[in-house]
Amino acid sequence: MISFTHSLDMDWMLPGMPATGRRVEFAFVVLIQFQDGKMAHEHLYWDQATLLSQMGVLDHPLAAAGVGSAAQLRRLRGTLWRGECP
């Protein structure tokens, strides 16, 4: 899970979009492969539709569902962190 306030240009994630000042939260996954004790590959994955929906760029009901999913994942993470079962 990642959350931030879009306070600067982020061309790698939001190309061509100037800072909006909006707060966003979405699922973000980083996979790193090591080979011979060194980092060999890095892959970043995120839900672009949810991000664009929170930025006000994408207005579609299916994209907006991702916003609730991010909050649900955050609650689940807190539950699992405490050793409870959902």
Secondary structure, DSSP 8 states (H G I E B T S, - for coil): -EEEE--S--TTTSTT------EEEE-EEEEEEEETTEEEEEEEEE-HHHHHHHHTS---HHHHHHHHHHHHHHHHHHHHHTT---
